[in-house]
Amino acid sequence: MKVSVVVPCFNNERLITDTLESILQQTYSNWECVVVDDGSQDGTEGKAQSYVDRDDRFRLFKRPAELPKGANSCRNFGVLKSSGEYLIFLDADDLLSKNCIEQRVNSIADEDLIIHSTAHFTKDIDEATPFFPNLNIHLSAIEYRNMFLEYMIPWHTSSGIWKKEFFTKINGFNERLLRFQDVDIHVRALSVPAIKFKLDNTAPVTSYYRKSEFHQQVTKEKRRFILNQGLAFATELKSVLPAKDYLRVQGLFIYLFFRFEEVFGLEDVKMLKNLMQANLEDSKSGKLANEFSFLVWVYGTWMTNSSRFRKYLSFMVFKKYAYSTRKKLNH
């Protein structure tokens, strides 16, 4: 069985060698690595080319100019150029364990998507900790989809091995989104009624997500950009989910309130309130969470300006909501 590892990259000169080396050192041999460069302006392309010259299982492409910029376009284009039956998506600063592909292939029967264990680290993988501890193998695809909607992300983009046929059937990654793409594709995939889904946590760690400096440095402008992406994602979900399921997006909204409190304005509050109210009326069942209603009131009428107290208050509300939701799912 051939596995295609798709790696989008942009200005990853410093770390992409580690990523590609982790693929080269795999104990399983029938793989290809499709690297798609998104217009890097540093030495990323040269580093990737050195692996193409070294091993013909590596292939390097540039994102076609007619495709929108972004990792999603690169991933979809990489899949188009791939020849494997199954797919693994790996960012250009993350790593695979040496026996990752072997373990994942050995777990396949005829599944569309299998999820494996992932750890995250900052500098040294010896200090890595589980991305999401205690994943419950007994939860259904819909229950895990609901976790994504509640913005309790149970696994990373690199955690899955996808049947290429299924990935193509759901139209791959949403190229209109530059953030929240991992949530989006898993919501759409896990919503497919007949999906053949499995969670396999028999191996301790099969991939490593690096919390790089890029992810840790968040300016006010970047916060505004990510918030806009979150609002765009929430708007697109309306065409994917029935109203009763859309109400679970309250978890994402409660997260957005505290995470991007510094840039939240009255128009943002109004938009979230209108989205939820419209779906509440359409669903004819369910209700708005007390935590969501409380934060709408705080941000919309009482404390309309950013402050340390508002940040702390919204963080505590989010933690309370996340705790109660996890408790329902035995997490």
Secondary structure, DSSP 8 states (H G I E B T S, - for coil): --EEEEEEESS-TTTHHHHHHHHHT-S---EEEEEEE---SSSHHHHHHHHHHH-TTEEEEE--TTS-SSHHHHHHHHHHH---SEEEE--TT-EE-TTHHHHHHHT-SS-SEEE--EEEESS-GGG-EESSSS--TTS-HHHHHHHHHTT---S-GGGEEEEHHHHHHTTSS-TT-SSSHHHHHHHHHHT-TT--EEE---SS-SEEEE--HHHH---HHHHHHHHHHHHHHHHHHTTTS-HHHHGGGHHHHHHHHHHTGGG--HHHHHHHHHHHHHHHHHHSS----HHHHHHHHIIIII--S--HHHHHHHHHHHHHHHHHHHHHTT-
